[in-house]
């Protein structure tokens, strides 16, 4: 049986993943170091692709600028 090359593979270890609602689970990953916590900013409980709820986020006033420019078109949120 062929052997793997030495010293070229990333360290694969156990980490904790923290969901946006605070729940956690253990998994194996190459992220960080053994025992690290990966805190998710978006996951299946908050992402519109899974929840079906779409929110408009205004970054730098772009949304307000768009609404002002196209207010006469009767666009609904």
TORPA-4810 file (N, C-alpha, C, O; in nm, 3 decimals):
<nodes>
NODE_1_0.085_-0.118_0.000_0.000_0.000_0.000_0.090_0.125_0.000_0.181_0.134_0.081_X
NODE_2_0.064_0.220_-0.090_0.147_0.341_-0.096_0.127_0.427_0.029_0.018_0.430_0.086_X
NODE_3_0.230_0.494_0.071_0.221_0.581_0.188_0.210_0.726_0.142_0.253_0.762_0.033_X
NODE_4_0.152_0.809_0.230_0.138_0.951_0.197_0.272_1.020_0.216_0.354_0.978_0.298_X
NODE_5_0.293_1.125_0.140_0.416_1.203_0.157_0.414_1.272_0.293_0.308_1.316_0.339_X
NODE_6_0.527_1.280_0.354_0.538_1.341_0.486_0.550_1.494_0.475_0.606_1.547_0.379_X
NODE_7_0.498_1.562_0.575_0.513_1.707_0.593_0.454_1.794_0.482_0.498_1.907_0.465_X
NODE_8_0.355_1.745_0.406_0.292_1.831_0.306_0.142_1.847_0.332_0.077_1.928_0.265_X
NODE_9_0.088_1.773_0.427_-0.055_1.778_0.453_-0.084_1.872_0.570_-0.008_1.876_0.666_X
NODE_10_-0.195_1.947_0.562_-0.229_2.038_0.672_-0.271_1.959_0.796_-0.313_1.843_0.787_X
NODE_11_-0.258_2.023_0.911_-0.298_1.961_1.038_-0.451_1.953_1.041_-0.518_2.055_1.028_X
NODE_12_-0.503_1.835_1.058_-0.647_1.810_1.060_-0.684_1.777_1.204_-0.641_1.673_1.256_X
NODE_13_-0.762_1.863_1.270_-0.787_1.851_1.413_-0.932_1.885_1.446_-1.007_1.927_1.358_X
NODE_14_-0.970_1.867_1.571_-1.107_1.894_1.614_-1.121_2.039_1.657_-1.038_2.091_1.732_X
NODE_15_-1.230_2.105_1.610_-1.263_2.243_1.649_-1.410_2.248_1.689_-1.484_2.152_1.668_X
NODE_16_-1.451_2.359_1.747_-1.590_2.383_1.781_-1.644_2.491_1.688_-1.579_2.594_1.668_X
NODE_17_-1.761_2.468_1.631_-1.827_2.567_1.545_-1.944_2.624_1.623_-2.028_2.550_1.675_X
NODE_18_-1.950_2.758_1.632_-2.058_2.826_1.703_-2.151_2.892_1.602_-2.108_2.979_1.526_X
NODE_19_-2.277_2.851_1.603_-2.377_2.906_1.511_-2.420_3.045_1.560_-2.384_3.086_1.670_X
NODE_20_-2.496_3.116_1.478_-2.538_3.252_1.512_-2.632_3.256_1.633_-2.640_3.358_1.700_X
NODE_21_-2.702_3.146_1.662_-2.791_3.144_1.778_-2.722_3.095_1.905_-2.786_3.081_2.009_X
NODE_22_-2.590_3.069_1.897_-2.513_3.029_2.013_-2.495_2.879_2.028_-2.414_2.835_2.110_X
NODE_23_-2.569_2.799_1.952_-2.549_2.655_1.960_-2.413_2.619_1.901_-2.361_2.690_1.815_X
NODE_24_-2.357_2.508_1.948_-2.224_2.468_1.903_-2.224_2.321_1.863_-2.310_2.243_1.904_X
NODE_25_-2.126_2.285_1.783_-2.103_2.144_1.751_-1.955_2.124_1.723_-1.884_2.218_1.688_X
NODE_26_-1.909_2.003_1.739_-1.769_1.966_1.716_-1.754_1.910_1.575_-1.841_1.837_1.526_X
NODE_27_-1.645_1.943_1.510_-1.614_1.888_1.380_-1.463_1.884_1.364_-1.389_1.939_1.445_X
NODE_28_-1.419_1.820_1.259_-1.275_1.817_1.230_-1.250_1.910_1.112_-1.328_1.916_1.018_X
NODE_29_-1.138_1.984_1.119_-1.110_2.087_1.020_-0.962_2.118_1.016_-0.886_2.077_1.104_X
NODE_30_-0.920_2.192_0.914_-0.784_2.245_0.908_-0.782_2.389_0.958_-0.675_2.452_0.959_X
NODE_31_-0.897_2.443_0.999_-0.908_2.580_1.050_-0.834_2.594_1.183_-0.852_2.510_1.271_X
NODE_32_-0.754_2.696_1.199_-0.692_2.730_1.326_-0.611_2.617_1.387_-0.539_2.544_1.319_X
NODE_33_-0.625_2.605_1.519_-0.554_2.502_1.595_-0.656_2.413_1.665_-0.775_2.446_1.672_X
NODE_34_-0.610_2.302_1.715_-0.698_2.211_1.788_-0.764_2.285_1.903_-0.696_2.355_1.979_X
NODE_35_-0.896_2.272_1.918_-0.970_2.336_2.026_-1.020_2.475_1.997_-1.092_2.532_2.078_X
NODE_36_-0.984_2.535_1.882_-1.031_2.669_1.848_-1.182_2.670_1.826_-1.242_2.566_1.799_X
NODE_37_-1.243_2.790_1.838_-1.386_2.809_1.814_-1.403_2.893_1.689_-1.347_3.002_1.679_X
NODE_38_-1.479_2.843_1.593_-1.512_2.916_1.470_-1.651_2.972_1.487_-1.749_2.897_1.488_X
NODE_39_-1.663_3.106_1.501_-1.792_3.171_1.521_-1.845_3.215_1.385_-1.782_3.293_1.314_X
NODE_40_-1.962_3.164_1.349_-2.021_3.196_1.219_-2.099_3.325_1.227_-2.170_3.351_1.324_X
NODE_41_-2.085_3.409_1.123_-2.162_3.533_1.115_-2.291_3.512_1.040_-2.385_3.591_1.053_X
NODE_42_-2.297_3.408_0.962_-2.417_3.375_0.886_-2.421_3.224_0.871_-2.317_3.161_0.847_X
NODE_43_-2.539_3.165_0.884_-2.552_3.021_0.872_-2.692_2.986_0.821_-2.766_3.075_0.780_X
NODE_44_-2.726_2.861_0.823_-2.855_2.818_0.767_-2.974_2.871_0.846_-3.086_2.870_0.795_X
NODE_45_-2.952_2.918_0.968_-3.062_2.973_1.048_-3.087_3.121_1.018_-3.191_3.174_1.055_X
NODE_46_-2.991_3.187_0.951_-3.006_3.331_0.924_-2.994_3.368_0.777_-3.037_3.477_0.740_X
NODE_47_-2.939_3.282_0.694_-2.917_3.317_0.553_-3.048_3.310_0.474_-3.121_3.212_0.487_X
NODE_48_-3.079_3.412_0.393_-3.204_3.415_0.317_-3.224_3.295_0.225_-3.338_3.259_0.196_X
NODE_49_-3.118_3.232_0.180_-3.133_3.116_0.092_-3.205_3.002_0.164_-3.273_2.923_0.100_X
NODE_50_-3.190_2.992_0.296_-3.255_2.886_0.372_-3.379_2.934_0.445_-3.472_2.857_0.463_X
NODE_51_-3.382_3.061_0.486_-3.495_3.109_0.565_-3.609_3.160_0.479_-3.724_3.159_0.521_X
NODE_52_-3.578_3.205_0.357_-3.681_3.261_0.270_-3.714_3.405_0.304_-3.800_3.465_0.238_X
NODE_53_-3.650_3.461_0.404_-3.674_3.600_0.445_-3.560_3.685_0.390_-3.444_3.663_0.424_X
NODE_54_-3.594_3.782_0.308_-3.492_3.868_0.249_-3.500_4.005_0.313_-3.607_4.066_0.319_X
NODE_55_-3.387_4.053_0.360_-3.379_4.185_0.421_-3.288_4.273_0.336_-3.187_4.226_0.282_X
NODE_56_-3.324_4.398_0.325_-3.239_4.494_0.255_-3.145_4.558_0.356_-3.189_4.612_0.458_X
NODE_57_-3.016_4.551_0.329_-2.916_4.608_0.418_-2.860_4.734_0.353_-2.813_4.730_0.239_X
NODE_58_-2.865_4.844_0.425_-2.816_4.971_0.371_-2.670_4.989_0.409_-2.637_5.011_0.526_X
NODE_59_-2.583_4.981_0.310_-2.441_5.003_0.337_-2.400_5.136_0.277_-2.400_5.153_0.155_X
NODE_60_-2.365_5.228_0.362_-2.318_5.358_0.317_-2.425_5.445_0.253_-2.393_5.531_0.171_X
NODE_61_-2.552_5.424_0.290_-2.660_5.507_0.237_-2.702_5.475_0.096_-2.781_5.549_0.037_X
NODE_62_-2.653_5.366_0.040_-2.687_5.332_-0.098_-2.835_5.301_-0.113_-2.896_5.339_-0.213_X
NODE_63_-2.893_5.232_-0.015_-3.034_5.198_-0.021_-3.120_5.324_-0.014_-3.217_5.337_-0.088_X
NODE_64_-3.085_5.417_0.073_-3.159_5.542_0.085_-3.149_5.623_-0.045_-3.247_5.683_-0.089_X
NODE_65_-3.032_5.623_-0.105_-3.011_5.694_-0.230_-3.097_5.633_-0.342_-3.156_5.704_-0.423_X
NODE_66_-3.103_5.500_-0.345_-3.183_5.430_-0.445_-3.331_5.462_-0.427_-3.402_5.492_-0.523_X
NODE_67_-3.379_5.456_-0.300_-3.521_5.484_-0.273_-3.557_5.627_-0.314_-3.664_5.650_-0.371_X
NODE_68_-3.470_5.721_-0.284_-3.496_5.861_-0.318_-3.504_5.878_-0.469_-3.590_5.950_-0.520_X
NODE_69_-3.414_5.813_-0.541_-3.408_5.827_-0.686_-3.529_5.765_-0.756_-3.578_5.818_-0.856_X
NODE_70_-3.576_5.652_-0.703_-3.684_5.580_-0.770_-3.814_5.578_-0.691_-3.896_5.487_-0.709_X
NODE_71_-3.835_5.677_-0.605_-3.956_5.679_-0.521_-4.085_5.688_-0.602_-4.188_5.639_-0.557_X
NODE_72_-4.081_5.749_-0.719_-4.201_5.767_-0.800_-4.242_5.641_-0.876_-4.347_5.640_-0.941_X
NODE_73_-4.162_5.536_-0.870_-4.196_5.412_-0.941_-4.289_5.323_-0.858_-4.337_5.221_-0.908_X
NODE_74_-4.313_5.358_-0.732_-4.403_5.278_-0.649_-4.345_5.145_-0.606_-4.419_5.048_-0.591_X
NODE_75_-4.214_5.140_-0.586_-4.150_5.015_-0.544_-4.186_4.984_-0.400_-4.188_5.074_-0.315_X
NODE_76_-4.215_4.859_-0.372_-4.248_4.815_-0.238_-4.134_4.732_-0.182_-4.062_4.666_-0.258_X
NODE_77_-4.116_4.736_-0.051_-4.009_4.657_0.014_-4.058_4.519_0.044_-3.983_4.437_0.097_X
</nodes>
